[in-house]
Amino acid sequence: MNLIADILLVAGALGAGFYCFILARRLNRFTDLEAGVGGAVAVLSAQVDDLSKALKSAQSAADTSAGSLGDLTNRAEDVARRLELMVASMHDLPDQKAEPTEPPNEEPVFVRHPKAGGAR
């Protein structure tokens, strides 16, 4: 009976050892930096860094554009105020009605066209 128990104990130990060996190989492949999850994590980390840089540059460009747009808006408001003043001052001018001028009393002159057969 002790012999059977020892054989089963050795078989269990060998099975557990073989199982640990296979798990160790799988874990090495899993954490491989080029092909496994480690590589994927490294690539994702690099992409996060690139996106952070792109976000910072986009924010600085947006800030610059917002400042420029604010300046242009202020200039446009100033010009609008000046135009309103000019239009208001135009209403203060006296009306200048044009005096009707008489057209010259001339008879129409008829010119003979070279291809026409006669005078009109």
N, CA, C and O atoms as a Tinker XYZ file with bonds, in Angstrom:
   480  protein
     1  N      0.820000   -1.169000    0.000000    73     2
     2  CA     0.000000    0.000000    0.000000    64     1     3
     3  C      0.879000    1.254000    0.000000    63     2     4     5
     4  O      0.560000    2.236000   -0.670000    81     3
     5  N      1.972000    1.222000    0.741000    73     3     6
     6  CA     2.892000    2.360000    0.747000    64     5     7
     7  C      3.528000    2.542000   -0.621000    63     6     8     9
     8  O      3.786000    3.664000   -1.058000    81     7
     9  N      3.772000    1.447000   -1.274000    73     7    10
    10  CA     4.387000    1.524000   -2.601000    64     9    11
    11  C      3.438000    2.218000   -3.584000    63    10    12    13
    12  O      3.876000    3.060000   -4.368000    81    11
    13  N      2.176000    1.884000   -3.552000    73    11    14
    14  CA     1.202000    2.497000   -4.459000    64    13    15
    15  C      1.070000    3.985000   -4.129000    63    14    16    17
    16  O      0.976000    4.802000   -5.045000    81    15
    17  N      1.062000    4.353000   -2.866000    73    15    18
    18  CA     0.962000    5.743000   -2.461000    64    17    19
    19  C      2.186000    6.518000   -2.917000    63    18    20    21
    20  O      2.065000    7.660000   -3.360000    81    19
    21  N      3.375000    5.907000   -2.814000    73    19    22
    22  CA     4.601000    6.579000   -3.262000    64    21    23
    23  C      4.591000    6.779000   -4.775000    63    22    24    25
    24  O      5.009000    7.830000   -5.263000    81    23
    25  N      4.119000    5.784000   -5.519000    73    23    26
    26  CA     4.070000    5.899000   -6.985000    64    25    27
    27  C      3.099000    7.019000   -7.382000    63    26    28    29
    28  O      3.397000    7.810000   -8.276000    81    27
    29  N      1.955000    7.083000   -6.726000    73    27    30
    30  CA     0.988000    8.134000   -7.029000    64    29    31
    31  C      1.535000    9.516000   -6.648000    63    30    32    33
    32  O      1.285000   10.503000   -7.340000    81    31
    33  N      2.272000    9.571000   -5.558000    73    31    34
    34  CA     2.870000   10.835000   -5.124000    64    33    35
    35  C      3.928000   11.298000   -6.116000    63    34    36    37
    36  O      3.986000   12.483000   -6.444000    81    35
    37  N      4.764000   10.385000   -6.598000    73    35    38
    38  CA     5.801000   10.732000   -7.594000    64    37    39
    39  C      5.138000   11.132000   -8.903000    63    38    40    41
    40  O      5.577000   12.084000   -9.548000    81    39
    41  N      4.077000   10.414000   -9.313000    73    39    42
    42  CA     3.378000   10.745000  -10.554000    64    41    43
    43  C      2.741000   12.133000  -10.443000    63    42    44    45
    44  O      2.793000   12.913000  -11.394000    81    43
    45  N      2.152000   12.441000   -9.310000    73    43    46
    46  CA     1.562000   13.768000   -9.104000    64    45    47
    47  C      2.615000   14.856000   -9.132000    63    46    48    49
    48  O      2.391000   15.925000   -9.701000    81    47
    49  N      3.780000   14.592000   -8.513000    73    47    50
    50  CA     4.856000   15.579000   -8.509000    64    49    51
    51  C      5.386000   15.803000   -9.913000    63    50    52    53
    52  O      5.650000   16.942000  -10.298000    81    51
    53  N      5.551000   14.708000  -10.704000    73    51    54
    54  CA     6.010000   14.855000  -12.087000    64    53    55
    55  C      4.974000   15.617000  -12.930000    63    54    56    57
    56  O      5.348000   16.449000  -13.756000    81    55
    57  N      3.699000   15.344000  -12.732000    73    55    58
    58  CA     2.641000   16.055000  -13.459000    64    57    59
    59  C      2.631000   17.538000  -13.115000    63    58    60    61
    60  O      2.490000   18.393000  -13.990000    81    59
    61  N      2.782000   17.829000  -11.820000    73    59    62
    62  CA     2.815000   19.236000  -11.415000    64    61    63
    63  C      4.050000   19.934000  -11.970000    63    62    64    65
    64  O      3.970000   21.093000  -12.377000    81    63
    65  N      5.188000   19.251000  -11.993000    73    63    66
    66  CA     6.415000   19.826000  -12.554000    64    65    67
    67  C      6.262000   20.103000  -14.041000    63    66    68    69
    68  O      6.657000   21.165000  -14.524000    81    67
    69  N      5.684000   19.140000  -14.773000    73    67    70
    70  CA     5.468000   19.330000  -16.216000    64    69    71
    71  C      4.507000   20.494000  -16.467000    63    70    72    73
    72  O      4.713000   21.290000  -17.383000    81    71
    73  N      3.462000   20.584000  -15.651000    73    71    74
    74  CA     2.495000   21.670000  -15.773000    64    73    75
    75  C      3.168000   23.023000  -15.509000    63    74    76    77
    76  O      2.903000   23.993000  -16.220000    81    75
    77  N      4.018000   23.092000  -14.515000    73    75    78
    78  CA     4.747000   24.335000  -14.219000    64    77    79
    79  C      5.693000   24.699000  -15.354000    63    78    80    81
    80  O      5.846000   25.880000  -15.668000    81    79
    81  N      6.329000   23.717000  -15.974000    73    79    82
    82  CA     7.230000   23.953000  -17.103000    64    81    83
    83  C      6.457000   24.563000  -18.278000    63    82    84    85
    84  O      6.922000   25.523000  -18.892000    81    83
    85  N      5.288000   24.014000  -18.590000    73    83    86
    86  CA     4.484000   24.537000  -19.696000    64    85    87
    87  C      3.992000   25.952000  -19.373000    63    86    88    89
    88  O      4.004000   26.824000  -20.242000    81    87
    89  N      3.562000   26.183000  -18.139000    73    87    90
    90  CA     3.109000   27.532000  -17.762000    64    89    91
    91  C      4.238000   28.555000  -17.849000    63    90    92    93
    92  O      4.008000   29.696000  -18.250000    81    91
    93  N      5.445000   28.161000  -17.482000    73    91    94
    94  CA     6.588000   29.068000  -17.557000    64    93    95
    95  C      6.877000   29.453000  -19.004000    63    94    96    97
    96  O      7.173000   30.613000  -19.290000    81    95
    97  N      6.794000   28.489000  -19.917000    73    95    98
    98  CA     7.027000   28.791000  -21.342000    64    97    99
    99  C      5.952000   29.729000  -21.874000    63    98   100   101
   100  O      6.252000   30.676000  -22.600000    81    99
   101  N      4.693000   29.464000  -21.510000    73    99   102
   102  CA     3.602000   30.329000  -21.966000    64   101   103
   103  C      3.753000   31.745000  -21.409000    63   102   104   105
   104  O      3.500000   32.725000  -22.110000    81   103
   105  N      4.159000   31.844000  -20.170000    73   103   106
   106  CA     4.340000   33.154000  -19.554000    64   105   107
   107  C      5.471000   33.925000  -20.225000    63   106   108   109
   108  O      5.369000   35.140000  -20.402000    81   107
   109  N      6.541000   33.240000  -20.600000    73   107   110
   110  CA     7.643000   33.903000  -21.312000    64   109   111
   111  C      7.183000   34.424000  -22.672000    63   110   112   113
   112  O      7.546000   35.533000  -23.066000    81   111
   113  N      6.388000   33.636000  -23.389000    73   111   114
   114  CA     5.871000   34.089000  -24.681000    64   113   115
   115  C      4.874000   35.231000  -24.498000    63   114   116   117
   116  O      4.807000   36.145000  -25.319000    81   115
   117  N      4.104000   35.169000  -23.419000    73   115   118
   118  CA     3.092000   36.185000  -23.149000    64   117   119
   119  C      3.722000   37.541000  -22.855000    63   118   120   121
   120  O      3.194000   38.568000  -23.280000    81   119
   121  N      4.810000   37.562000  -22.153000    73   119   122
   122  CA     5.450000   38.826000  -21.768000    64   121   123
   123  C      6.587000   39.225000  -22.694000    63   122   124   125
   124  O      7.332000   40.157000  -22.390000    81   123
   125  N      6.730000   38.539000  -23.812000    73   123   126
   126  CA     7.768000   38.873000  -24.783000    64   125   127
   127  C      7.528000   40.292000  -25.293000    63   126   128   129
   128  O      6.401000   40.628000  -25.657000    81   127
   129  N      8.565000   41.129000  -25.326000    73   127   130
   130  CA     8.411000   42.540000  -25.685000    64   129   131
   131  C      8.156000   42.749000  -27.172000    63   130   132   133
   132  O      7.659000   43.808000  -27.553000    81   131
   133  N      8.469000   41.799000  -28.009000    73   131   134
   134  CA     8.289000   41.997000  -29.440000    64   133   135
   135  C      6.978000   41.418000  -29.948000    63   134   136   137
   136  O      6.337000   42.032000  -30.801000    81   135
   137  N      6.558000   40.262000  -29.457000    73   135   138
   138  CA     5.394000   39.604000  -30.031000    64   137   139
   139  C      4.230000   39.470000  -29.058000    63   138   140   141
   140  O      3.097000   39.273000  -29.498000    81   139
   141  N      4.459000   39.565000  -27.792000    73   139   142
   142  CA     3.398000   39.300000  -26.829000    64   141   143
   143  C      2.699000   40.544000  -26.353000    63   142   144   145
   144  O      2.723000   41.590000  -27.002000    81   143
   145  N      2.079000   40.406000  -25.211000    73   143   146
   146  CA     1.345000   41.521000  -24.626000    64   145   147
   147  C      2.295000   42.651000  -24.236000    63   146   148   149
   148  O      1.917000   43.822000  -24.271000    81   147
   149  N      3.512000   42.307000  -23.871000    73   147   150
   150  CA     4.496000   43.337000  -23.534000    64   149   151
   151  C      4.752000   44.261000  -24.711000    63   150   152   153
   152  O      4.887000   45.473000  -24.540000    81   151
   153  N      4.817000   43.683000  -25.913000    73   151   154
   154  CA     4.994000   44.495000  -27.119000    64   153   155
   155  C      3.799000   45.388000  -27.369000    63   154   156   157
   156  O      3.944000   46.551000  -27.745000    81   155
   157  N      2.621000   44.837000  -27.157000    73   155   158
   158  CA     1.405000   45.630000  -27.352000    64   157   159
   159  C      1.349000   46.785000  -26.358000    63   158   160   161
   160  O      0.962000   47.900000  -26.707000    81   159
   161  N      1.739000   46.506000  -25.116000    73   159   162
   162  CA     1.748000   47.560000  -24.101000    64   161   163
   163  C      2.770000   48.634000  -24.466000    63   162   164   165
   164  O      2.506000   49.824000  -24.292000    81   163
   165  N      3.929000   48.227000  -24.968000    73   163   166
   166  CA     4.953000   49.198000  -25.361000    64   165   167
   167  C      4.460000   50.074000  -26.510000    63   166   168   169
   168  O      4.682000   51.284000  -26.508000    81   167
   169  N      3.790000   49.463000  -27.495000    73   167   170
   170  CA     3.273000   50.228000  -28.636000    64   169   171
   171  C      2.183000   51.197000  -28.174000    63   170   172   173
   172  O      2.156000   52.356000  -28.588000    81   171
   173  N      1.294000   50.715000  -27.321000    73   171   174
   174  CA     0.231000   51.589000  -26.817000    64   173   175
   175  C      0.794000   52.739000  -25.984000    63   174   176   177
   176  O      0.276000   53.855000  -26.040000    81   175
   177  N      1.825000   52.482000  -25.232000    73   175   178
   178  CA     2.458000   53.540000  -24.445000    64   177   179
   179  C      3.055000   54.612000  -25.352000    63   178   180   181
   180  O      2.931000   55.806000  -25.082000    81   179
   181  N      3.705000   54.171000  -26.433000    73   179   182
   182  CA     4.272000   55.126000  -27.387000    64   181   183
   183  C      3.167000   55.939000  -28.057000    63   182   184   185
   184  O      3.326000   57.139000  -28.280000    81   183
   185  N      2.055000   55.293000  -28.376000    73   183   186
   186  CA     0.949000   56.009000  -28.999000    64   185   187
   187  C      0.328000   57.020000  -28.038000    63   186   188   189
   188  O     -0.061000   58.112000  -28.454000    81   187
   189  N      0.234000   56.672000  -26.785000    73   187   190
   190  CA    -0.290000   57.615000  -25.792000    64   189   191
   191  C      0.613000   58.836000  -25.694000    63   190   192   193
   192  O      0.123000   59.961000  -25.595000    81   191
   193  N      1.920000   58.630000  -25.722000    73   191   194
   194  CA     2.855000   59.761000  -25.681000    64   193   195
   195  C      2.680000   60.652000  -26.913000    63   194   196   197
   196  O      2.662000   61.878000  -26.804000    81   195
   197  N      2.549000   60.019000  -28.093000    73   195   198
   198  CA     2.356000   60.802000  -29.322000    64   197   199
   199  C      1.051000   61.586000  -29.274000    63   198   200   201
   200  O      1.009000   62.750000  -29.672000    81   199
   201  N     -0.007000   60.957000  -28.793000    73   199   202
   202  CA    -1.289000   61.649000  -28.709000    64   201   203
   203  C     -1.249000   62.789000  -27.695000    63   202   204   205
   204  O     -1.894000   63.819000  -27.895000    81   203
   205  N     -0.508000   62.615000  -26.626000    73   203   206
   206  CA    -0.378000   63.699000  -25.643000    64   205   207
   207  C      0.331000   64.901000  -26.265000    63   206   208   209
   208  O     -0.069000   66.044000  -26.045000    81   207
   209  N      1.378000   64.641000  -27.037000    73   207   210
   210  CA     2.084000   65.735000  -27.709000    64   209   211
   211  C      1.173000   66.423000  -28.727000    63   210   212   213
   212  O      1.158000   67.650000  -28.822000    81   211
   213  N      0.416000   65.629000  -29.486000    73   211   214
   214  CA    -0.490000   66.201000  -30.482000    64   213   215
   215  C     -1.572000   67.039000  -29.806000    63   214   216   217
   216  O     -1.956000   68.092000  -30.315000    81   215
   217  N     -2.058000   66.577000  -28.672000    73   215   218
   218  CA    -3.082000   67.323000  -27.942000    64   217   219
   219  C     -2.538000   68.655000  -27.437000    63   218   220   221
   220  O     -3.221000   69.677000  -27.508000    81   219
   221  N     -1.315000   68.641000  -26.929000    73   219   222
   222  CA    -0.713000   69.894000  -26.456000    64   221   223
   223  C     -0.527000   70.882000  -27.598000    63   222   224   225
   224  O     -0.789000   72.074000  -27.435000    81   223
   225  N     -0.079000   70.399000  -28.754000    73   223   226
   226  CA     0.115000   71.311000  -29.885000    64   225   227
   227  C     -1.231000   71.822000  -30.395000    63   226   228   229
   228  O     -1.332000   72.978000  -30.804000    81   227
   229  N     -2.265000   70.979000  -30.378000    73   227   230
   230  CA    -3.591000   71.428000  -30.804000    64   229   231
   231  C     -4.146000   72.473000  -29.842000    63   230   232   233
   232  O     -4.785000   73.435000  -30.268000    81   231
   233  N     -3.906000   72.286000  -28.553000    73   231   234
   234  CA    -4.374000   73.265000  -27.574000    64   233   235
   235  C     -3.662000   74.604000  -27.752000    63   234   236   237
   236  O     -4.292000   75.658000  -27.658000    81   235
   237  N     -2.369000   74.572000  -28.007000    73   235   238
   238  CA    -1.652000   75.836000  -28.208000    64   237   239
   239  C     -2.113000   76.526000  -29.486000    63   238   240   241
   240  O     -2.225000   77.751000  -29.524000    81   239
   241  N     -2.381000   75.742000  -30.541000    73   239   242
   242  CA    -2.887000   76.335000  -31.781000    64   241   243
   243  C     -4.278000   76.927000  -31.566000    63   242   244   245
   244  O     -4.589000   77.991000  -32.102000    81   243
   245  N     -5.106000   76.251000  -30.793000    73   243   246
   246  CA    -6.449000   76.768000  -30.509000    64   245   247
   247  C     -6.367000   78.051000  -29.690000    63   246   248   249
   248  O     -7.135000   78.984000  -29.926000    81   247
   249  N     -5.453000   78.110000  -28.739000    73   247   250
   250  CA    -5.288000   79.326000  -27.950000    64   249   251
   251  C     -4.840000   80.487000  -28.827000    63   250   252   253
   252  O     -5.333000   81.605000  -28.681000    81   251
   253  N     -3.911000   80.225000  -29.732000    73   251   254
   254  CA    -3.439000   81.266000  -30.652000    64   253   255
   255  C     -4.571000   81.748000  -31.544000    63   254   256   257
   256  O     -4.744000   82.948000  -31.753000    81   255
   257  N     -5.344000   80.793000  -32.072000    73   255   258
   258  CA    -6.462000   81.157000  -32.947000    64   257   259
   259  C     -7.516000   81.942000  -32.179000    63   258   260   261
   260  O     -8.092000   82.888000  -32.717000    81   259
   261  N     -7.775000   81.569000  -30.951000    73   259   262
   262  CA    -8.767000   82.285000  -30.147000    64   261   263
   263  C     -8.317000   83.723000  -29.895000    63   262   264   265
   264  O     -9.129000   84.646000  -29.953000    81   263
   265  N     -7.038000   83.914000  -29.617000    73   263   266
   266  CA    -6.522000   85.272000  -29.420000    64   265   267
   267  C     -6.628000   86.104000  -30.683000    63   266   268   269
   268  O     -7.023000   87.269000  -30.637000    81   267
   269  N     -6.272000   85.503000  -31.811000    73   267   270
   270  CA    -6.355000   86.206000  -33.089000    64   269   271
   271  C     -7.803000   86.543000  -33.431000    63   270   272   273
   272  O     -8.095000   87.637000  -33.916000    81   271
   273  N     -8.698000   85.610000  -33.179000    73   271   274
   274  CA   -10.112000   85.857000  -33.451000    64   273   275
   275  C    -10.661000   86.953000  -32.550000    63   274   276   277
   276  O    -11.486000   87.756000  -32.985000    81   275
   277  N    -10.219000   86.993000  -31.317000    73   275   278
   278  CA   -10.641000   88.064000  -30.416000    64   277   279
   279  C    -10.176000   89.422000  -30.906000    63   278   280   281
   280  O    -10.932000   90.392000  -30.857000    81   279
   281  N     -8.933000   89.502000  -31.379000    73   279   282
   282  CA    -8.414000   90.768000  -31.915000    64   281   283
   283  C     -9.213000   91.213000  -33.143000    63   282   284   285
   284  O     -9.564000   92.385000  -33.277000    81   283
   285  N     -9.493000   90.265000  -34.030000    73   283   286
   286  CA   -10.255000   90.606000  -35.231000    64   285   287
   287  C    -11.675000   91.042000  -34.882000    63   286   288   289
   288  O    -12.224000   91.941000  -35.517000    81   287
   289  N    -12.257000   90.417000  -33.892000    73   287   290
   290  CA   -13.605000   90.804000  -33.463000    64   289   291
   291  C    -13.602000   92.228000  -32.917000    63   290   292   293
   292  O    -14.501000   93.012000  -33.219000    81   291
   293  N    -12.604000   92.558000  -32.122000    73   291   294
   294  CA   -12.506000   93.930000  -31.588000    64   293   295
   295  C    -12.340000   94.943000  -32.703000    63   294   296   297
   296  O    -12.955000   96.010000  -32.677000    81   295
   297  N    -11.503000   94.610000  -33.692000    73   295   298
   298  CA   -11.319000   95.521000  -34.824000    64   297   299
   299  C    -12.615000   95.695000  -35.601000    63   298   300   301
   300  O    -12.949000   96.805000  -36.016000    81   299
   301  N    -13.346000   94.602000  -35.800000    73   299   302
   302  CA   -14.604000   94.672000  -36.542000    64   301   303
   303  C    -15.629000   95.516000  -35.794000    63   302   304   305
   304  O    -16.378000   96.270000  -36.414000    81   303
   305  N    -15.671000   95.399000  -34.475000    73   303   306
   306  CA   -16.596000   96.215000  -33.689000    64   305   307
   307  C    -16.234000   97.690000  -33.793000    63   306   308   309
   308  O    -17.126000   98.534000  -33.887000    81   307
   309  N    -14.944000   98.019000  -33.778000    73   307   310
   310  CA   -14.516000   99.419000  -33.933000    64   309   311
   311  C    -14.930000   99.972000  -35.291000    63   310   312   313
   312  O    -15.427000  101.095000  -35.386000    81   311
   313  N    -14.725000   99.185000  -36.337000    73   311   314
   314  CA   -15.094000   99.629000  -37.682000    64   313   315
   315  C    -16.606000   99.796000  -37.785000    63   314   316   317
   316  O    -17.084000  100.734000  -38.424000    81   315
   317  N    -17.363000   98.893000  -37.162000    73   315   318
   318  CA   -18.821000   99.004000  -37.198000    64   317   319
   319  C    -19.282000  100.278000  -36.506000    63   318   320   321
   320  O    -20.202000  100.943000  -36.981000    81   319
   321  N    -18.654000  100.624000  -35.390000    73   319   322
   322  CA   -19.006000  101.872000  -34.693000    64   321   323
   323  C    -18.726000  103.079000  -35.578000    63   322   324   325
   324  O    -19.539000  104.000000  -35.659000    81   323
   325  N    -17.565000  103.069000  -36.244000    73   323   326
   326  CA   -17.226000  104.194000  -37.114000    64   325   327
   327  C    -18.207000  104.306000  -38.284000    63   326   328   329
   328  O    -18.605000  105.404000  -38.671000    81   327
   329  N    -18.589000  103.152000  -38.841000    73   327   330
   330  CA   -19.550000  103.185000  -39.952000    64   329   331
   331  C    -20.913000  103.697000  -39.489000    63   330   332   333
   332  O    -21.578000  104.440000  -40.211000    81   331
   333  N    -21.325000  103.303000  -38.294000    73   331   334
   334  CA   -22.591000  103.814000  -37.767000    64   333   335
   335  C    -22.538000  105.329000  -37.601000    63   334   336   337
   336  O    -23.508000  106.025000  -37.904000    81   335
   337  N    -21.399000  105.839000  -37.118000    73   335   338
   338  CA   -21.259000  107.293000  -36.986000    64   337   339
   339  C    -21.299000  107.979000  -38.341000    63   338   340   341
   340  O    -21.909000  109.039000  -38.482000    81   339
   341  N    -20.658000  107.388000  -39.335000    73   339   342
   342  CA   -20.659000  107.971000  -40.678000    64   341   343
   343  C    -22.066000  107.988000  -41.263000    63   342   344   345
   344  O    -22.476000  108.978000  -41.869000    81   343
   345  N    -22.805000  106.894000  -41.084000    73   343   346
   346  CA   -24.169000  106.847000  -41.611000    64   345   347
   347  C    -25.043000  107.856000  -40.879000    63   346   348   349
   348  O    -25.882000  108.511000  -41.497000    81   347
   349  N    -24.855000  107.986000  -39.572000    73   347   350
   350  CA   -25.632000  108.968000  -38.808000    64   349   351
   351  C    -25.293000  110.385000  -39.251000    63   350   352   353
   352  O    -26.177000  111.240000  -39.309000    81   351
   353  N    -24.046000  110.643000  -39.559000    73   351   354
   354  CA   -23.676000  111.985000  -40.011000    64   353   355
   355  C    -24.200000  112.257000  -41.414000    63   354   356   357
   356  O    -24.413000  113.417000  -41.763000    81   355
   357  N    -24.413000  111.243000  -42.218000    73   355   358
   358  CA   -24.970000  111.429000  -43.562000    64   357   359
   359  C    -26.424000  111.889000  -43.468000    63   358   360   361
   360  O    -26.899000  112.605000  -44.350000    81   359
   361  N    -27.129000  111.494000  -42.427000    73   359   362
   362  CA   -28.518000  111.923000  -42.259000    64   361   363
   363  C    -28.599000  113.407000  -41.909000    63   362   364   365
   364  O    -29.630000  114.040000  -42.136000    81   363
   365  N    -27.532000  113.959000  -41.365000    73   363   366
   366  CA   -27.524000  115.368000  -40.982000    64   365   367
   367  C    -27.260000  116.296000  -42.163000    63   366   368   369
   368  O    -27.500000  117.499000  -42.057000    81   367
   369  N    -26.773000  115.769000  -43.281000    73   367   370
   370  CA   -26.497000  116.607000  -44.448000    64   369   371
   371  C    -27.807000  117.063000  -45.088000    63   370   372   373
   372  O    -28.789000  116.321000  -45.104000    81   371
   373  N    -27.815000  118.304000  -45.621000    73   371   374
   374  CA   -29.047000  118.755000  -46.292000    64   373   375
   375  C    -29.241000  118.000000  -47.600000    63   374   376   377
   376  O    -28.281000  117.579000  -48.246000    81   375
   377  N    -30.512000  117.840000  -47.973000    73   375   378
   378  CA   -30.812000  117.160000  -49.229000    64   377   379
   379  C    -30.429000  118.054000  -50.389000    63   378   380   381
   380  O    -30.764000  119.239000  -50.404000    81   379
   381  N    -29.751000  117.510000  -51.329000    73   379   382
   382  CA   -29.365000  118.251000  -52.528000    64   381   383
   383  C    -30.138000  117.651000  -53.682000    63   382   384   385
   384  O    -29.771000  116.619000  -54.244000    81   383
   385  N    -31.239000  118.346000  -54.020000    73   383   386
   386  CA   -32.037000  117.851000  -55.132000    64   385   387
   387  C    -31.440000  118.399000  -56.412000    63   386   388   389
   388  O    -31.156000  119.591000  -56.532000    81   387
   389  N    -31.265000  117.534000  -57.327000    73   387   390
   390  CA   -30.701000  117.959000  -58.599000    64   389   391
   391  C    -31.745000  118.744000  -59.380000    63   390   392   393
   392  O    -32.898000  118.329000  -59.494000    81   391
   393  N    -31.321000  119.893000  -59.921000    73   391   394
   394  CA   -32.233000  120.690000  -60.718000    64   393   395
   395  C    -32.409000  120.005000  -62.059000    63   394   396   397
   396  O    -31.441000  119.560000  -62.676000    81   395
   397  N    -33.628000  119.926000  -62.493000    73   395   398
   398  CA   -33.830000  119.246000  -63.782000    64   397   399
   399  C    -33.207000  120.070000  -64.904000    63   398   400   401
   400  O    -33.433000  121.275000  -65.011000    81   399
   401  N    -32.463000  119.433000  -65.687000    73   399   402
   402  CA   -31.850000  120.109000  -66.836000    64   401   403
   403  C    -32.636000  119.736000  -68.073000    63   402   404   405
   404  O    -33.080000  118.598000  -68.226000    81   403
   405  N    -32.802000  120.711000  -68.958000    73   403   406
   406  CA   -33.550000  120.457000  -70.184000    64   405   407
   407  C    -32.617000  119.812000  -71.193000    63   406   408   409
   408  O    -31.492000  120.269000  -71.397000    81   407
   409  N    -33.082000  118.775000  -71.805000    73   407   410
   410  CA   -32.240000  118.163000  -72.826000    64   409   411
   411  C    -32.090000  119.124000  -74.006000    63   410   412   413
   412  O    -32.988000  119.915000  -74.292000    81   411
   413  N    -30.985000  119.047000  -74.660000    73   411   414
   414  CA   -30.807000  119.954000  -75.806000    64   413   415
   415  C    -31.864000  119.675000  -76.883000    63   414   416   417
   416  O    -32.221000  118.528000  -77.153000    81   415
   417  N    -32.329000  120.722000  -77.461000    73   415   418
   418  CA   -33.369000  120.596000  -78.470000    64   417   419
   419  C    -32.709000  120.388000  -79.815000    63   418   420   421
   420  O    -32.553000  121.331000  -80.590000    81   419
   421  N    -32.334000  119.204000  -80.083000    73   419   422
   422  CA   -31.669000  118.883000  -81.339000    64   421   423
   423  C    -32.486000  117.832000  -82.057000    63   422   424   425
   424  O    -33.155000  116.994000  -81.451000    81   423
   425  N    -32.406000  117.909000  -83.326000    73   423   426
   426  CA   -33.078000  116.892000  -84.118000    64   425   427
   427  C    -32.158000  115.692000  -84.232000    63   426   428   429
   428  O    -30.937000  115.833000  -84.298000    81   427
   429  N    -32.757000  114.509000  -84.254000    73   427   430
   430  CA   -31.912000  113.322000  -84.368000    64   429   431
   431  C    -31.198000  113.288000  -85.707000    63   430   432   433
   432  O    -31.725000  113.698000  -86.741000    81   431
   433  N    -30.014000  112.796000  -85.644000    73   431   434
   434  CA   -29.196000  112.685000  -86.845000    64   433   435
   435  C    -29.234000  111.237000  -87.290000    63   434   436   437
   436  O    -28.945000  110.326000  -86.513000    81   435
   437  N    -29.588000  111.035000  -88.528000    73   435   438
   438  CA   -29.633000  109.684000  -89.065000    64   437   439
   439  C    -28.397000  109.454000  -89.896000    63   438   440   441
   440  O    -28.031000  110.280000  -90.732000    81   439
   441  N    -27.761000  108.334000  -89.662000    73   439   442
   442  CA   -26.549000  108.012000  -90.401000    64   441   443
   443  C    -26.870000  106.850000  -91.310000    63   442   444   445
   444  O    -27.535000  105.892000  -90.915000    81   443
   445  N    -26.408000  106.945000  -92.479000    73   443   446
   446  CA   -26.652000  105.882000  -93.440000    64   445   447
   447  C    -25.675000  104.767000  -93.200000    63   446   448   449
   448  O    -24.465000  104.980000  -93.125000    81   447
   449  N    -26.210000  103.579000  -93.081000    73   447   450
   450  CA   -25.377000  102.397000  -92.883000    64   449   451
   451  C    -24.814000  102.000000  -94.224000    63   450   452   453
   452  O    -25.517000  102.052000  -95.233000    81   451
   453  N    -23.523000  101.594000  -94.254000    73   451   454
   454  CA   -22.930000  101.311000  -95.558000    64   453   455
   455  C    -23.599000  100.166000  -96.303000    63   454   456   457
   456  O    -23.578000  100.141000  -97.533000    81   455
   457  N    -24.186000   99.229000  -95.595000    73   455   458
   458  CA   -24.807000   98.087000  -96.286000    64   457   459
   459  C    -26.275000   98.338000  -96.575000    63   458   460   461
   460  O    -26.911000   97.583000  -97.310000    81   459
   461  N    -26.808000   99.397000  -95.995000    73   459   462
   462  CA   -28.214000   99.696000  -96.243000    64   461   463
   463  C    -28.384000  100.283000  -97.628000    63   462   464   465
   464  O    -27.467000  100.901000  -98.168000    81   463
   465  N    -29.529000  100.092000  -98.186000    73   463   466
   466  CA   -29.744000  100.530000  -99.544000    64   465   467
   467  C    -30.062000  101.991000  -99.679000    63   466   468   469
   468  O    -29.831000  102.566000 -100.743000    81   467
   469  N    -30.559000  102.592000  -98.691000    73   467   470
   470  CA   -30.941000  103.987000  -98.846000    64   469   471
   471  C    -30.905000  104.727000  -97.536000    63   470   472   473
   472  O    -30.551000  104.164000  -96.500000    81   471
   473  N    -31.277000  106.008000  -97.586000    73   471   474
   474  CA   -31.287000  106.839000  -96.388000    64   473   475
   475  C    -32.593000  106.629000  -95.631000    63   474   476   477
   476  O    -33.597000  106.225000  -96.218000    81   475
   477  N    -32.581000  106.880000  -94.440000    73   475   478
   478  CA   -33.779000  106.723000  -93.627000    64   477   479
   479  C    -34.447000  108.026000  -93.393000    63   478   480
   480  O    -35.478000  108.079000  -92.724000    81   479
